[in-house]
Amino acid sequence: MPSAPVSKVNRLTVRDDFNDLRAVVHYTKAAHRLGLWASERILIERFFPDQQAHLLEAGCGAGRVSVALAEAGYTRLHAFDFAEELLAQAQSLALEREAKITLFHADATRLTKCHVIRDTVFDGALFMFNGLMQIPLRRNRRRALRQLVAVCRPGAPLLFTTHDRDDSPAERALWRLEAARWAKGKQDPILREFGDRYYEEDGVGRTFMHLPVRAEILADLKATGWTHAFDAMRRQIAVESRAVRDFSDECRFWVAHRRG
C-alpha cells in the first residue's frame, strides 16, 4: 500500500509544540530565572532609550523579556504570543512580579485583526529569541514583518534575532550536506524550505526553526517596509553568562527602522 502523505510543518504545528508541557516548563523556568541577556540589555538601552515609549513584543512566550522590561522601568508595554499555554505563564509571571503589561493572544501574521491593539501605534517592537524564524514559510515571515510595520510609527525600531547558517565552518559544512539532500529530494519531508529544521530536544520537545543567511534577512527587511540599521552576532555584543549560553545557541541580532 502507498504510504500516507506527510503533513508539512505549519503554524498550528508550531503552536501545538509551544503549548506542549515540556516547552511550557522550559520557557517558564527561563522567564523566572534568566531575565534579559547581557546582549539584549545593551541593545535595548541603545535603541529603546525612552522608557515611556509605547513598545510591542511579538512572540513574548512566558514573559521573560516583557516582564524584565517592566522591572527595568518601561511603563507602556504590550506583548502577545500565539501559544495560549505560554501566554498564561506570562500572565502569571507579570501578576507575580506586579509588572504592568497588556498581554494578549495573537498571531504575528494576522496582528492587525486583533481588537486589543486596534488604532494603537507603537514606538518600537521586539521579536526576541528567534521568534520570527519559528514562523514556517518565508512569505509568512514577511507577512509578520509587514504586520509590525502596520502597527508601528515611522522611524520605530524593531529588534529581533535569527540564527545564521553561514556563521561558522561547521555550520557551512552541515548546510552543504543538507543542500545535497535537498538536491536529491531526500530532505525531511515535513520541511517546507531550504534552511528549515525541525528537531527534538530533551526537556523541550519539538521545535521548528528556519535558519537564514544574512542576505535573506536583508532582502526581507527591504521588501517589507524596514530599513536595516544594525546586525551582529551575539558574541560580538556581550559575553553571556553560562546560564544564558546553556539556554540558547549563538544568534545574530538585528535592528531595523520602520520606513516613513
ZICOR-V793936 format. One record per pair of residues at least 24 apart in sequence whose C-alpha atoms are under 6 Angstrom apart, sorted by the first residue. I is the first residue (numbers start at 1). GAP is how many residues later the second one is. Records with the same first field share a line. If there is no record, write none. Layout:
BEGIN
I = GAP / GAP
END
This chain:
BEGIN
8 = 182
9 = 181
10 = 126
15 = 68
17 = 189
18 = 65
19 = 64 / 66
22 = 181 / 182 / 183
23 = 181
24 = 62
26 = 178
28 = 34
31 = 31 / 32 / 33
35 = 29 / 33
36 = 29
39 = 198 / 199
53 = 70
54 = 68 / 69
55 = 67 / 68 / 69 / 70
56 = 69
57 = 68 / 69 / 70
58 = 69
59 = 72
61 = 25 / 26
62 = 24 / 25 / 27 / 28
63 = 27
70 = 29
77 = 24
78 = 24 / 25
79 = 24
80 = 24 / 25 / 26
81 = 24 / 25
82 = 24 / 25
108 = 36
109 = 34 / 35
111 = 36
121 = 30 / 31 / 32
122 = 30
123 = 30 / 33
124 = 32 / 33 / 34
125 = 33
126 = 32 / 33 / 34
127 = 33
128 = 32 / 33
129 = 32
130 = 31 / 32
133 = 76 / 77
134 = 74 / 75
146 = 78
154 = 104 / 105 / 106
155 = 102 / 103 / 104
156 = 101 / 102
157 = 99 / 100
158 = 97 / 98
159 = 95 / 96
160 = 93 / 94
161 = 91 / 92 / 93
162 = 89 / 90
163 = 48 / 88 / 89
164 = 47 / 48 / 49
165 = 46 / 48
225 = 34
226 = 30 / 31 / 32 / 33
227 = 29 / 30
228 = 28
229 = 26 / 27
230 = 24 / 25
END
